[in-house]
Amino acid sequence: MKAKILIPAALAVLAAGSAPAQERIDARRSTGATGVVEIHNVAGTVRVLAWNRNEVHVTGTLGRGSDRLELVGEGDRVVVRVVLPRRGHDNRGSDIEVRVPGRKTVNVRTVSADINVAGVTGSVDVRAVSGDVGVSGRPRDVFAQSRSGDASFTGESGRVHAESVSGDVTVGGTVREQVEASAVSGDVSVTAASGEVRATSVSGQVEVTSMRGRAEVTTVSGDVRLAGRALHGSFQTVSGGIYVSGDLARDGTTSFNSHSGEIELRLSSGTSAAVDVSTFSGGILNDMAGARVTRSSRREQHFTVGRGDARVSIRTFSGGVKLTNR
Amino acid sequence: MITHEQAVGRLDDFAGGELSGRERREVHRHLESCAECSAEVAALRSLLDEARFLPREVAPERDLWAGIAPRLQPRAAEMPVIALHPRSAWQPRRWLLAAAATVAVAVGSSLATLALLRPPAEGPITLTTIDAAQAQPAATSAFAAFAPAEVEYRRAVDELATLLATRRDRLAPETVATLERSLGIIDIAIAEARTALEKDPNSRELAQMLSTVYDTKVRMLQQAVEL
């Protein structure tokens, strides 16, 4: 009986002993200024930096148990891959740094390796299973995805899509056209000034600040926190609260819906809006200066402040509604 | 030895047993050294196994889309949707979506569900809140006006939930727990709003609130299915 236990243990020791040790990497390949660089590394880290040479340069450390680094290409397409042995389970992570021509499109795929891409001006598409993914600089557009790691972007881009299942998602800087940010249990924070924001989380908090375009935010139980100078859009939660601080966009249409969470709006004194509040069993507290109430009951209130430019709808089932000035 | 990209292009056929002997051996050799492709094949085989136990074909009771479309507006009608880097652009996942759609059809899907399953490249379809009061003549109570929409909401929810169940084992336990907890919160909200609407059937506001919660449920399920 003991032999049956000892034999696999002995084999495991032998296998570990025979695994290749760590190895320094330094590989180069000429390429065009544009095209695609694809990078694969299961575990460890991947760091991508832009430079002004028409060359891909890979440095770093090949993890113990890895077979080799593959650096191949055809035309303007280059593939960097940490190749694992056909058999072997003692694979330690490989840490690689890849310098690429700045205008290249960069695609990175990992399992547990963290990904960091900086300075690229082409499109960036990074996906990990459990690693964190981060992009910075001025990429044309960004797709950043992790299942259990964090996904983040900071910089300037045309469009950004960032998502995670259980990690946090953050988007900062300036995004000219659209931000899409989503999580299931993680928090979502969009601080980027953006033309349009779509943000969702199931149980995490969603925060959107620096709003200058329309936003659409949905959660189930997470709170929604908004700030900006031109708030407008659709904000919806089931049991989370909605907390707003800022100015409403003139001529914008905005709806706030929470089933059981509270809704609190702290608007600037110069607000110009026509506001409809409706609740089934929550209370309504309106402390806004200069509010001209046209209809009021236990369940609803309609009022105008300023010239009534922005159209605002606030609905709750049982959550309280509070309106004040900043 | 085939390249990773060549292998990716053959994974569908490999999992489905449609490759020739030589091609099958090539993919098999690649799988021995590629965890990424191995995981894809395992996921595909699992889905195909599940699909095998479903009826070959169950015709939808009727074409729901004609009725549902005017009220469940695709986002495209509301604002431009910019699909970024569809999954299939680099790492093909069409097989997954196709197989998922097959599963949905097999259990009695409608075009509405197929629309919900549309891959990101074709533009994510989301449901805007139904304005129940506007959808029916004023003489009808808000509760009665909402009833047809509720049937379709429930059908969409059932189909998405069925689809999600087929993918449940691919999600982390904590993610499943979060989704189930959240569905519980939504169901309580639906029950509360519905009970209130039954008691006050002329309340347009309650119909709107109920619709909003259903809408959230469909969105959440849609997001979960796409994980």
HADDOCK unambig.tbl for C-alpha pairs under 7 A between the chains (distance, minus, plus):
assign (segid A and resid 84 and name CA) (segid B and resid 33 and name CA) 5.74 0.50 0.50
assign (segid A and resid 85 and name CA) (segid B and resid 33 and name CA) 5.58 0.50 0.50
assign (segid A and resid 86 and name CA) (segid B and resid 32 and name CA) 4.77 0.50 0.50
assign (segid A and resid 86 and name CA) (segid B and resid 33 and name CA) 3.95 0.50 0.50
assign (segid A and resid 87 and name CA) (segid B and resid 32 and name CA) 6.62 0.50 0.50
assign (segid A and resid 87 and name CA) (segid B and resid 33 and name CA) 6.79 0.50 0.50
assign (segid A and resid 143 and name CA) (segid B and resid 84 and name CA) 6.90 0.50 0.50
assign (segid A and resid 143 and name CA) (segid B and resid 85 and name CA) 6.67 0.50 0.50
assign (segid A and resid 161 and name CA) (segid B and resid 84 and name CA) 6.94 0.50 0.50
assign (segid A and resid 185 and name CA) (segid B and resid 178 and name CA) 6.78 0.50 0.50
assign (segid A and resid 220 and name CA) (segid B and resid 182 and name CA) 6.32 0.50 0.50
assign (segid A and resid 221 and name CA) (segid B and resid 182 and name CA) 6.96 0.50 0.50
assign (segid A and resid 238 and name CA) (segid B and resid 186 and name CA) 6.64 0.50 0.50
assign (segid A and resid 238 and name CA) (segid B and resid 213 and name CA) 6.82 0.50 0.50
assign (segid A and resid 259 and name CA) (segid B and resid 189 and name CA) 6.68 0.50 0.50
